Amino acid sequence: MSVDALFQPFKIKNLTLPNRIVMAPMTRSFSPNGIPTSDVAGYYRRRAEGGVGLIVTEGTVIERPAARNDVNVPVFHGEALPQWKSVVDEVHAAGGLIAPQIWHVGSARGQGADWTPLGKVDSPSGFTLPGKAKYEPMTEEDVADTIAAFGKSARAARDVGFDAVEIHGAHGYLIDQFFWGGLNAREDRWGGPTIADRTRFGVEVVKAIREGVGDDLPVILRLSQWKQQDYAARIAETPDQLVEWLAPLSDAGVDVFHCSQRRFWEPEFEGSDLNFAGWTKKLIGKPTITVGSVGLDGEFIAAFGGEGSRPASLDGLIRRLENEEFDLVAVGRALLADPQWVNKIRDGRTSELQNFEREALATLS
Ligand SMILES: Cc1cc2nc3c(=O)[nH]c(=O)nc-3n(C[C@H](O)[C@H](O)[C@H](O)COP(=O)(O)O)c2cc1C
């Protein structure tokens, strides 16, 4: 099957991506004390050289005491910014485009049994799991300061020269903790029984990010129904609820919705084959990115348990892209395993595609 659909340019605001392939954000924990090194810059440069249309960096955190849950996750403020500029410069020199994924982990725990938070934990209700309170809920001041810190990081992204910004609103981290009724039991304006109530924090973050980057830089928002705390959790059970959730975020200034699934082919609601990105594009009318097991025969949560995956056909994906179900396709592990994955797909060098093995998680090759 022709791969031409993947190699059409795509315009978002003033930014033209050369093709439809986005590198998915992947935490690597190779930034000692939060500062990205020249190895990190080289790792992203190799993906730019390999033909990726838009690189989204690993999650990098805003300036809040406990925004990260691992000391080697990169920060996005202070001393780290000149290092991020080197990353951007190397990617641009290789002809690539790059967006940081702006992150705050909220109450999501770090690796290892002995993990202790790096400061006062921010979360809507202090829950780590539904009904399991462990921390104090955020005060009104914490909420205001956190929204302001998101805005500041967006300004920094623009100043450093990034081409777009992605907000991490998925996978059960801080912004998603506000969306999810399981972790948001607040009774003030940041919570409430309806999805529209719980969307308000995300809306204010989007507005702050938009103000920080200005009108021209594209703002991408990553969302998921599933949570790392509960793979079966859902924010929206129906298309109407999806609109209740996403329309205010769209109005607040999101340009592209990045709809995270573990397997892109799974339908989001009964009665249609459309996936999460497909429904979002149809109902909200903004461009969308799909993701989840593209080009591989196993999914990524299993990869953390050590499972490898083999190359898989792209035909089903390309058929959906040709039908304009979504606009862009994010690829994670296939690009960890092989920086040249995009060029190989473009050139039909399928016999050169590599397996994804757990060893790829341990290096910045
Ligand atoms: C090592 C690793 C780290 C990840 N870190 C992040 C992250 O920082 N932010 C995020 O939104 N998703 C993260 N993800 C999820 C990926 O962006 C992607 O959605 C997932 O791997 C599915 O895509 P794939 O099947 O192509 O790998 C991570 C995935 C992997 C494998």
The ligand as an ORCA input file, in Angstrom:
! r2SCAN-3c Opt
* xyz 0 1
  C       9.691      5.139     27.471
  C       8.388      5.864     27.302
  C       8.194      7.084     27.938
  C       6.987      7.792     27.770
  N       6.860      9.041     28.332
  C       5.786      9.810     28.007
  C       5.729     11.190     28.377
  O       6.672     11.771     28.970
  N       4.619     11.875     28.047
  C       3.572     11.314     27.379
  O       2.578     11.998     27.106
  N       3.624     10.018     26.995
  C       4.695      9.274     27.265
  N       4.781      7.977     26.788
  C       3.719      7.459     25.913
  C       4.102      7.681     24.437
  O       4.097      9.050     24.102
  C       3.130      6.968     23.476
  O       1.833      7.489     23.667
  C       3.118      5.457     23.703
  O       4.436      4.947     23.771
  C       2.367      4.734     22.599
  O       3.037      4.919     21.374
  P       3.902      3.679     20.730
  O       2.988      2.504     20.773
  O       4.195      4.176     19.342
  O       5.109      3.492     21.567
  C       5.962      7.241     26.975
  C       6.151      5.998     26.368
  C       7.353      5.317     26.496
  C       7.555      4.004     25.776
*
